[in-house]
Amino acid sequence: MPIKVKIPTPLQKLTKNQAEVESEGKTVQELIDDLEKNYPGIKERICDEKGKVRRFINIYVNEEDVRFLKGDDTPVKDGDEISIIPAIAGGAS
């Protein structure tokens, strides 16, 4: 059973307008690498030049923020649901 990855609207043009795709890997980093293989250009939007998830991108594994787990090394398994959520800035002026 593949891992479901929810794609935010700004990145859906890279996934052929799909809001949810399937991917494989044993860690969040492997999952991102697999996404890049299937949807070229997505990794540079999610990761910095060192390959680490950008500060303004939040990744959740089954609704748990990976920053409070093991970051990019957070294990994932078949049936998990991953959400990629860009941070939103702004507010009242």
SVG drawing of the C-alpha trace seen along z (x, -y; Angstrom):
<svg xmlns="http://www.w3.org/2000/svg" viewBox="-7 -48 31 50">
<polyline fill="none" stroke="black" stroke-width="0.4" points="0.0,0.0 1.7,-3.2 2.0,-6.4 -0.5,-9.2 0.9,-12.7 -1.3,-15.7 0.0,-18.4 -0.7,-22.1 -2.3,-24.1 0.9,-26.1 2.7,-22.8 -0.1,-21.1 1.1,-22.3 4.1,-20.0 1.8,-17.0 -0.4,-17.5 -3.0,-19.3 -3.4,-16.4 -4.1,-17.3 -3.0,-13.9 -0.4,-11.6 1.2,-8.3 4.9,-7.9 7.3,-5.5 10.1,-5.6 11.1,-4.7 11.7,-8.2 10.4,-11.7 13.6,-12.4 13.2,-9.2 9.6,-10.2 10.7,-13.6 13.3,-12.0 10.7,-9.7 8.3,-12.6 11.2,-14.4 11.7,-11.3 8.0,-11.3 7.4,-15.0 10.6,-16.8 11.0,-20.2 9.0,-19.6 12.1,-18.9 13.6,-22.4 10.3,-23.9 10.2,-21.8 14.0,-21.6 16.8,-24.1 20.1,-23.8 21.4,-21.4 18.5,-19.1 16.8,-19.9 13.1,-20.9 12.8,-24.6 11.9,-26.6 8.6,-27.8 7.4,-24.3 5.7,-22.2 5.4,-18.4 3.1,-16.3 3.0,-12.5 -0.4,-11.4 -1.1,-14.9 2.2,-15.1 4.7,-17.8 8.0,-16.1 9.9,-18.9 8.7,-17.4 9.6,-13.9 12.8,-13.2 12.7,-15.8 13.7,-14.6 14.6,-11.2 11.1,-10.6 10.1,-7.1 7.1,-6.5 5.3,-3.4 2.6,-2.1 -0.7,-3.6 0.7,-6.8 -0.7,-10.1 1.7,-12.9 0.7,-16.6 3.0,-19.2 1.8,-22.7 3.5,-25.9 3.5,-28.4 1.3,-31.4 2.6,-34.8 0.7,-38.1 -1.9,-39.6 -3.6,-42.8 -1.6,-46.0"/>
</svg>
